[in-house]
Amino acid sequence: MSLIHHRLPISLHRPRRLFFPPPSAAASKLVPSSSMSTSSQETATEEKQQELSTQVLKYHSQTKHSFTNYARGPHGLDWANQPNPFRRYISAPLLPLLHPSSDDAQISPPYSSIFNSFPPPKPLSRTTISQLFYNSLALSAWKTIGFSTWSLRVNPSSGNLHPTEAYIISPAVDSLSDHSFVAHYAPKEHALEFRARIPSDFFGGCFPAGSFLIGFSSIFWQEAWKYGERAFRYCNHDVGHAIAAVSMAAAGLGWDVRVLDGLGYEEIEKLMGLKNSREFSIPSRPVRGKMPEIEFEHPDCLLLVFPKNGGEFEIDYEKLKTSSSEFSDLEWSGKQNILSKEHLCWDIIYRTAEAVKKKPLKMTKELVPQPFMSSSMISESSYKGFSLNKVVRKRRSAVDMDGVTAMERETFYQILLHCMPSGFGDSGQKQGRQLALPFRALPWDSEVDAVLFVHRVVGLSNGLYFLVRNEDHFHELKRDTRSEFKWVKPDGCPDDLPLYELERGDFREISKRVSCHQDIASDGCFSLGMVARLEPTLKETGAWMYPRLFWESGVLGQILYLEALAVGVSATGIGCFFDDPVHEILGLKGMKYQSIYHFTVGGPVVDNRIMSLPAYPGPTDDASSTDEE
């Protein structure tokens, strides 16, 4: 029987939205109020680890959308308390960065070339740091219509809300700082807010010459204002988007990137200067009121940025942890601005953030970098000859797809080849290790695969397909999905691309329905759902891997954004989808594999009513935020 006609009991009615169901007395006693200043994993036992994983799985289940009920969120948008999209440090000295000239744009490498080799590394300077931020985390444009004006950024964000904050920890840089320093990046100003002077021997003792650190943190309130309990998922998508954005911009400068996952939450918190944030006590249920402490920043990760082709070196985590302890005694400048007057606290977000706080890994040293693997190129003609700088700065999220544009089969395969984590060498290595750009920034094996709904790919049958990004998952996926699936390579598929046809047919209506009835999922060339190996990963590694699965999906999403623009179409991430109906399509049961992020790629519909303005200098006021980004 065809899955399309007989196997998916999809309701024709739109789901009913429920808000603020009162928590039961029993439920309120499950997790007592706790302080965000205490690491929940410091003295964790095996029993405690199980408790943390249980909290994460509870969060994931509670924040699923279904045909009959959405995850809890605000009843409408509280426009009076829309968060300021820009975190600033009041009174911190501002260090302006440079705006690239037209000559800088002309020497940017071609986008498609960066997947095969890095250009020679450029020296660390005010110019190159400026270029890195300009091509990764800066504003890319302003948009205006009527009385509304909003900014867009190079890095994508759910709802264009941008909960991700960025910091740089750097040695002295001529014309920027005479001393090693920590600074916060202010994208509206394209400037660094100086936070602290750090010991001069920090970098020489821990990292090779020409290296520096980029740190990311998340303000959960920025997303929760609009999306409620599901916001924790979206914040971590955005961390992944930012990791990929920095990795691609760094590659254009000849620099490599690595997440320093041997560090724990507390070390990252100290190094980024976030230890002095207000303490926040988690309530037992959703609470509304004036709570400026809810705007604290949750430290996510530190990236090491270093010159490529400089040879292997060791990261001594014990030495780095010792050095981080000195940061607690530094003099930190600036006070965080307040983003909203009143707030709505979704308690389960903060309980889950506590559960995923990471202890330092037991590893004492790590050899960096990992071997670089280039990506396969089968259709150079698919690309439009854009430079890397142009692609990353012109990236936009499509608001609608035209339902007409089709994609050539070779272009479709080429996009998927750049989505593979391991690249393609001569050794016949299976996909899994993250060695290709930009996935090589992630220090774990890939745990995210993808189910694809193919709608308009010339030369390829419409239907349901599966991209196995970690080939160790293949037999488990084949066993756990529907027995009638074919699992055969489609026509013309490259031998080394692990893409499999599951079932032919018209999946447009199904893809639309499971993506919260959004036409954009069915009107493109193809859409997809990223499927993470969830419960086994938590058991094998720990609850702290939960956000990292979303980071990986965000990195993959950023590549889909860039690939779409580079071949002449557009893309957008879809955070709203019905979780378990996606699993039912595949026949998946339990929490072993879970859909965590959806995407669509196709021909965009442009709204000509919206006027575009240059990113810099921009309007004086950022009046609003919209879903377009």
Disulfide bonds with the S-S distance in Angstrom:
Cys516-Cys576 2.11
